């Protein structure tokens, strides 16, 4: 399981005083108000940043970090991920999972190994699991009870029922 979870991606700077526009990758962008710090993944290292202020603008979160007061200090981090440790992540309800824990999971049907979960597509109604199937190529499986029978992150295993018309 992943130790750090992505909560957003720096999309651009905002003004000249070091603020950034963050595209939230969490279900609830308002959670940025409760965050005190994040880790900036530079690609080479992870830098701890303390959050000074948070505002909201359209679909973005405007974040100001303590000690970063100039556009030049933050501009080079455009496109970089903001992470939180699993301990600081939002608690999940029963039968909810972090997407990072699902990616790479082995997917099985009643007949045996079906493929590997490559990605999760978030739609309005429900999530859709994108599975690279051994024999069917890319298969889209809706994350609904009729299709997803069991998810076991400890075993890195998901059991699904392929409904008529999916393949």
C-alpha positions in Angstrom: 0.0 0.0 0.0 1.1 3.5 -0.8 2.5 5.5 2.2 1.7 8.8 0.7 -1.5 9.8 -1.1 -1.9 12.6 -3.7 -4.4 15.4 -2.8 -3.6 17.8 -5.6 -1.4 18.9 -8.4 0.1 22.4 -8.8 -1.4 23.6 -12.1 0.0 27.2 -12.2 1.1 30.2 -10.1 -1.5 32.7 -8.9 -0.3 36.3 -8.6 3.3 37.2 -7.8 3.4 36.5 -4.1 4.0 32.8 -4.2 0.4 31.5 -4.3 -0.4 28.5 -6.5 -3.5 27.1 -8.2 -3.9 23.5 -7.2 -6.1 21.1 -9.0 -7.5 18.9 -6.2 -7.3 15.1 -6.7 -9.3 14.4 -3.6 -13.0 13.9 -3.4 -13.5 16.9 -1.1 -11.4 20.0 -2.0 -12.6 21.6 1.2 -10.3 19.3 3.1 -7.4 21.7 2.2 -8.8 24.0 4.9 -7.9 21.3 7.5 -4.5 20.5 6.1 -1.6 22.1 8.0 1.1 20.8 5.7 1.8 18.7 2.6 4.7 17.1 0.8 5.7 18.5 -2.6 7.0 15.7 -4.8 9.6 17.4 -7.0 10.4 14.1 -8.8 13.8 13.9 -7.0 12.7 14.5 -3.5 9.8 15.3 -1.3 9.8 18.7 0.4 7.6 19.4 3.4 5.6 22.6 3.0 3.5 24.3 5.7 0.1 25.7 4.5 -0.4 29.4 5.3 -3.7 30.1 3.6 -6.3 28.4 1.4 -8.9 30.0 -0.9 -11.2 28.5 -3.6 -11.6 29.7 -7.2 -13.7 27.7 -9.6 -12.5 24.1 -9.6 -9.1 25.1 -8.1 -7.7 25.6 -4.6 -5.5 28.6 -4.2 -2.7 27.7 -1.7 -0.1 29.9 0.0 2.8 28.2 1.6 4.8 29.7 4.5 8.2 31.0 3.5 7.4 31.1 -0.2 6.6 34.7 -1.0 7.8 35.1 -4.6 6.5 33.6 -7.8 10.1 32.6 -8.7 10.3 30.4 -5.7 7.3 28.2 -6.7 7.1 28.5 -10.5 9.4 25.6 -11.1 7.0 23.2 -9.3 4.1 23.5 -11.9 2.7 20.1 -12.6 4.1 18.6 -9.4 2.0 16.6 -6.9 1.1 17.5 -3.4 1.0 14.5 -1.1 -0.2 13.7 2.5 0.9 10.8 4.6 -1.7 8.0 5.0 -2.0 9.0 8.7 -3.2 12.5 7.6 -5.5 11.2 4.9 -9.3 11.3 5.2 -10.8 8.3 6.9 -12.7 6.0 4.6 -16.0 4.4 5.2 -16.6 0.6 4.9 -16.1 -0.6 1.3 -14.2 2.6 0.3 -10.6 2.5 -0.9 -7.9 4.9 -1.9 -7.4 4.9 -5.7 -3.7 4.5 -5.1 -4.3 1.2 -3.3 -6.4 -0.1 -6.2 -4.0 0.7 -9.1 -2.0 -2.5 -10.0 -4.5 -4.8 -8.2 -4.9 -8.3 -9.7 -8.5 -8.7 -11.0 -10.1 -12.2 -10.9 -13.4 -13.6 -12.1 -15.0 -16.9 -11.0 -13.0 -18.5 -13.9 -9.6 -17.2 -12.7 -7.2 -14.3 -13.4 -8.8 -11.7 -15.6 -6.3 -8.9 -15.6 -4.7 -5.9 -13.7 -6.5 -2.7 -12.7 -4.7 0.0 -14.5 -6.7 3.1 -13.6 -9.9 4.5 -12.1 -12.2 6.8 -14.0 -14.4 9.0 -11.9 -17.8 9.6 -13.4 -20.9 11.3 -12.1 -22.7 8.2 -11.1 -20.0 5.8 -10.1 -16.3 5.1 -10.6 -15.3 2.9 -13.5 -12.3 0.5 -13.2 -10.0 0.3 -16.2 -8.7 -3.2 -16.4 -6.0 -4.5 -18.7 -7.4 -8.0 -19.4 -5.2 -10.9 -20.4 -7.5 -11.9 -23.2 -9.8 -9.0 -23.9 -7.5 -5.9 -23.9 -8.9 -2.9 -22.1 -12.1 -3.6 -20.2 -14.2 -1.0 -18.4 -15.9 -2.3 -15.3 -18.4 -0.2 -13.3 -17.6 0.0 -9.6 -21.1 -1.3 -8.6 -22.0 -4.1 -6.3 -23.4 -6.2 -9.1 -19.9 -6.2 -10.8 -17.4 -5.8 -7.9 -17.8 -8.8 -5.6 -14.8 -8.4 -3.3 -11.8 -6.1 -2.8 -8.9 -7.2 -0.7 -6.1 -4.5 -0.6 -4.0 -6.7 1.8 -3.9 -9.5 -0.9 -3.8 -7.0 -3.8 -6.8 -8.8 -5.2 -10.2 -7.9 -6.6 -13.0 -10.3 -7.6 -15.5 -9.2 -10.2 -18.4 -10.5 -12.2 -18.4 -9.5 -15.8 -21.9 -8.6 -16.8 -23.3 -9.2 -20.3 -22.1 -6.6 -22.7 -19.0 -5.5 -20.9 -16.7 -7.6 -23.1 
